[in-house]
Amino acid sequence: MRMCDVAVLGLGLMGSAALDALLNAGVDALGFDPLGPGSNRGSSHGSCRVFRRFNFENDNYTDLSDAALAGWMRLEADSGERILIPSPVLEAGRPGSAMVAASRAAAIAKGHADPAWPAAAANREFPAFALPANWDVVVQDGGAILKADVALRIMRSRAGKHVFPEAAHIDCHPDGILVRTKTQEVLAQRAILALGPWLSRALPEIAPVLEVTRQAVGWFRPARPETVLHGRFPLFILERGPDDIVYGFPDFEQRGVKAAPHNHGPKVDADDWAPAATASTSSRRATGCSTGRMSSIRFTWRSCIRRSAAPSSSRKWR
């Protein structure tokens, strides 16, 4: 039986980053995941994620974001590849928006200048926007587009023979944690479970408090493509209400503006992947997303972005 200090089950962004950090620290660690980089399942597929230094969700996130930024920059330096594309982050909402106020407070708490902007100034700086004049707005530095697919590929490659491309199951053992696959038995002293929507299958006792949801993502065709390119258009989060938040990216891939609800989508099973993604331009047909989810994005998009169009394609993740 093979032995190791730490077994990492699930090698999406979280698990791969954990395994990479352990191996860099000289820890005897192994990773397990039947899905390879580029798989369209789990929580980490797709080309990009938003990186925000200042977060409205929790005050503790700023320090965590700073530590993550240092890690991404080390990975860039070691690999010679670009993983982060710096971008300002615009956050806006109705007057009195708790989201905007919390993001503003997070920046000020770290000694940064007040990031609040008048809506008119934001519309001038980013001409694609048509934010209502009375909305609260902050524009934060320290944001970036994280090239998730590139980061995953690099970390998997660096892990090399420490990765087993197999599904793994854990059992208690007197001397640690027994990890079983179809071809391997490994005794680990500790385990990190980064299993995303499948976590409750490894730990059924916590299943009652876990809920898997589908998140709809759309790529929107702008009427004026030059106004939404990276450098002229920021990462953004727009709050029309506490349960109606939409975030998105500038068009850095020449496929339109990626936008999605920040709120939780409909509850699904971890293996509920149908129907497959489609490039349909119809919001009712695109990617099997509910019409309501795409309609919410489309309404916010048309309310706050000048002369926007329907989604060109969309995908989903958990």
C-alpha positions in Angstrom: 0.0 0.0 0.0 1.3 3.4 -0.9 1.5 6.1 1.8 1.4 9.9 1.7 1.1 12.8 4.1 -1.9 14.4 2.3 -4.4 13.2 -0.2 -6.3 15.9 -2.2 -9.6 14.6 -3.7 -10.9 16.9 -6.4 -8.6 18.9 -8.6 -10.5 21.9 -9.8 -9.1 25.3 -9.0 -9.3 24.8 -5.3 -7.9 21.3 -5.1 -5.2 21.9 -7.7 -4.1 25.1 -5.9 -4.0 23.1 -2.6 -2.0 20.3 -4.2 0.4 22.7 -5.9 1.1 24.6 -2.6 1.7 21.3 -0.7 4.1 20.0 -3.3 6.0 23.3 -3.4 6.3 23.1 0.3 7.9 19.7 0.1 4.9 17.8 1.4 4.4 14.2 0.2 1.0 14.8 -1.4 -1.2 13.0 -4.0 -4.2 14.3 -6.0 -7.2 12.3 -7.3 -9.7 13.4 -9.9 -11.3 11.5 -12.8 -11.8 14.7 -14.7 -8.9 16.3 -16.6 -8.2 20.0 -17.3 -10.8 21.3 -19.7 -13.6 19.1 -18.5 -17.0 20.8 -18.6 -18.2 19.4 -15.3 -17.7 20.5 -11.8 -17.3 24.1 -10.6 -14.0 25.1 -12.3 -14.6 24.6 -16.0 -14.5 27.5 -18.5 -11.8 30.0 -19.4 -12.1 32.7 -16.7 -13.0 33.7 -13.2 -13.2 37.1 -11.5 -10.4 38.1 -9.0 -11.4 40.8 -6.6 -9.1 42.1 -3.9 -11.9 44.0 -2.0 -15.0 41.9 -1.3 -18.4 42.9 -0.1 -19.2 39.3 1.2 -16.9 39.3 4.3 -14.2 41.5 5.8 -11.8 38.6 6.1 -11.7 38.0 2.3 -9.3 40.9 1.7 -6.4 39.2 3.5 -7.3 35.9 1.8 -7.4 37.6 -1.6 -4.0 39.2 -1.0 -2.6 35.7 -0.2 -4.2 34.3 -3.3 -2.8 37.1 -5.4 0.7 36.3 -4.2 0.2 32.7 -5.1 -1.1 33.5 -8.7 1.8 35.8 -9.2 4.3 33.1 -8.1 2.6 30.7 -10.5 3.0 33.2 -13.3 6.6 33.8 -12.6 7.4 30.1 -12.3 5.5 29.1 -15.5 6.3 32.1 -17.7 2.6 32.3 -18.6 0.0 35.0 -18.1 -2.7 34.0 -15.6 -4.0 37.3 -14.4 -5.2 40.1 -16.7 -5.5 43.3 -14.5 -8.9 45.0 -14.7 -10.8 47.6 -12.6 -13.9 46.3 -10.9 -17.0 48.4 -11.1 -19.7 47.7 -8.5 -23.0 49.6 -8.6 -26.5 49.4 -7.1 -29.6 51.2 -6.2 -29.3 54.0 -3.6 -28.3 52.6 -0.2 -26.9 49.4 -1.8 -25.4 47.2 1.0 -23.2 45.5 -1.5 -21.6 48.7 -2.7 -21.3 50.0 0.8 -19.5 46.9 2.0 -17.1 46.9 -0.9 -16.3 50.6 -0.3 -15.7 49.9 3.4 -13.4 47.0 2.6 -11.1 49.2 0.6 -11.1 52.1 3.1 -10.3 49.6 5.9 -7.1 48.8 4.2 -6.1 52.4 3.9 -7.1 52.9 0.3 -8.6 56.1 -1.0 -12.4 56.2 -1.1 -13.4 54.3 -4.3 -16.8 55.9 -4.6 -17.6 57.4 -7.9 -20.6 59.4 -9.2 -22.6 57.3 -11.7 -22.1 60.0 -14.3 -18.3 59.8 -13.9 -18.5 56.0 -14.3 -20.5 56.4 -17.5 -18.0 58.8 -18.9 -15.0 56.6 -18.0 -16.7 53.4 -19.4 -18.9 54.6 -22.3 -20.7 51.3 -22.6 -22.5 51.9 -19.3 -25.7 53.8 -18.8 -26.0 53.6 -15.0 -28.9 55.5 -13.4 -27.7 58.9 -12.1 -28.8 58.1 -8.5 -27.0 54.7 -8.2 -24.2 54.1 -5.7 -21.0 53.2 -7.5 -17.4 52.1 -6.5 -14.6 51.5 -8.9 -11.9 49.3 -7.3 -8.3 48.6 -8.3 -6.7 45.3 -7.5 -9.1 43.3 -9.7 -8.2 40.9 -12.5 -9.5 38.3 -14.9 -8.2 35.0 -13.8 -7.5 32.7 -16.7 -8.8 29.6 -14.9 -8.2 27.2 -17.7 -4.5 28.2 -18.0 -4.0 28.0 -14.3 -5.5 24.5 -14.1 -3.4 23.3 -17.0 -0.2 24.6 -15.4 -0.9 23.2 -11.9 -1.9 19.8 -13.3 1.3 19.7 -15.3 3.5 20.7 -12.4 1.9 18.0 -10.2 2.9 15.3 -12.8 3.0 11.8 -11.4 1.4 13.0 -8.1 -2.0 13.0 -9.9 -4.1 9.9 -10.3 -6.9 10.5 -12.9 -9.3 8.3 -11.1 -12.3 8.7 -8.9 -11.4 8.1 -5.2 -13.3 7.1 -2.1 -12.2 7.6 1.5 -12.6 5.3 4.5 -11.5 5.6 8.1 -8.4 3.7 9.0 -6.6 3.2 12.4 -3.5 4.8 11.0 -5.0 7.6 8.9 -7.4 7.9 6.0 -7.7 5.1 3.4 -8.1 6.4 -0.2 -9.3 3.8 -2.7 -9.5 4.0 -6.5 -10.0 1.2 -9.0 -6.2 0.7 -9.2 -4.8 2.1 -6.0 -5.0 2.0 -2.2 -3.3 4.9 -0.5 -3.0 5.5 3.2 -2.9 9.3 3.9 -2.4 11.1 7.2 -4.7 13.8 6.2 -7.2 14.5 3.3 -8.4 17.7 1.6 -11.8 17.3 0.0 -12.3 19.7 -2.8 -15.1 17.8 -4.4 -17.4 20.7 -5.3 -21.0 19.4 -5.9 -19.9 15.8 -5.0 -18.8 16.6 -1.5 -21.9 15.2 0.2 -21.2 11.8 -1.3 -17.9 11.7 0.5 -19.4 13.1 3.7 -23.1 12.0 3.7 -23.6 13.2 7.2 -23.4 16.8 6.0 -25.6 16.3 3.0 -28.7 17.8 4.7 -26.9 21.2 4.9 -25.5 21.2 1.4 -27.3 22.3 -1.7 -26.1 22.1 -5.3 -27.3 24.7 -7.7 -26.9 25.4 -11.4 -25.5 28.8 -12.4 -26.4 30.1 -15.8 -23.8 32.0 -17.8 -24.3 34.0 -21.0 -22.1 35.7 -23.6 -23.8 38.8 -24.9 -23.2 40.4 -28.3 -22.7 44.2 -27.9 -24.0 46.6 -30.5 -20.8 48.6 -30.2 -18.0 45.9 -29.7 -15.3 48.5 -29.3 -16.9 49.8 -26.1 -16.7 46.5 -24.2 -13.2 45.4 -24.9 -10.7 44.9 -22.1 -9.2 48.3 -21.3 -12.4 50.2 -22.1 -14.8 48.1 -20.0 -14.3 46.8 -16.5 -15.2 43.7 -14.6 -18.6 44.6 -13.1 -21.2 43.6 -10.5 -24.6 45.3 -10.7 -27.2 45.0 -7.9 -30.8 45.8 -8.8 -32.0 44.2 -5.5 -30.7 41.8 -2.8 -31.7 38.8 -4.8 -30.9 40.3 -8.2 -27.2 40.7 -8.8 -25.4 40.3 -12.1 -21.7 40.2 -12.7 -19.6 40.1 -15.9 -16.4 40.5 -17.8 -15.0 42.7 -20.5 -14.7 41.1 -23.9 -11.1 39.8 -23.8 -11.7 36.7 -25.9 -13.6 38.2 -28.9 -16.8 36.3 -28.0 -18.8 39.0 -26.3 -19.4 40.0 -22.7 -19.7 37.1 -20.3 -22.4 37.8 -17.7 -24.2 35.7 -15.1 -26.4 36.0 -12.0 -24.4 36.2 -8.7 -27.3 34.6 -6.8 -27.9 30.9 -6.5 -29.7 29.2 -9.3 -32.1 26.3 -9.3 -31.3 23.2 -7.1 -30.0 20.3 -9.1 -28.3 16.9 -8.6 -24.5 16.8 -8.8 -24.7 14.7 -12.0 -27.5 16.6 -13.6 -25.6 17.9 -16.7 -28.3 17.8 -19.4 -29.1 19.4 -21.7 -25.8 20.1 -23.4 -24.5 23.6 -24.2 -25.6 25.2 -27.4 -24.6 28.3 -29.3 -28.3 29.2 -29.9 -29.0 32.9 -29.8 -32.4 32.3 -28.2 -32.4 32.9 -24.5 -35.1 30.2 -24.2 -32.9 27.6 -25.8 -29.4 28.6 -24.8 -27.7 25.9 -22.7 -30.8 24.7 -21.1 -30.8 27.7 -18.8 -34.1 28.7 -17.4 -35.7 31.6 -19.2 -36.0 33.4 -15.9 -32.3 33.3 -15.2 -31.4 34.6 -18.6 -34.2 37.2 -18.5 -32.8 38.6 -15.3 -29.4 39.0 -16.9 -30.9 40.5 -20.0 -33.0 43.0 -18.1 -30.1 44.3 -16.1 -27.9 44.3 -19.2 -30.4 46.4 -21.2 -31.0 48.7 -18.2 -27.4 49.5 -17.5 -25.5 48.9 -20.8 -26.0 51.0 -23.9 -27.6 49.3 -26.9 -27.0 45.7 -25.8 -28.2 42.6 -27.5 -29.3 39.1 -26.6 -27.0 36.3 -25.3 -25.0 34.7 -28.1 -24.3 31.5 -26.1 -24.2 30.3 -22.6 -23.0 27.5 -20.3 -23.6 26.3 -16.8 -21.6 25.2 -13.8 -22.2 24.4 -10.2 
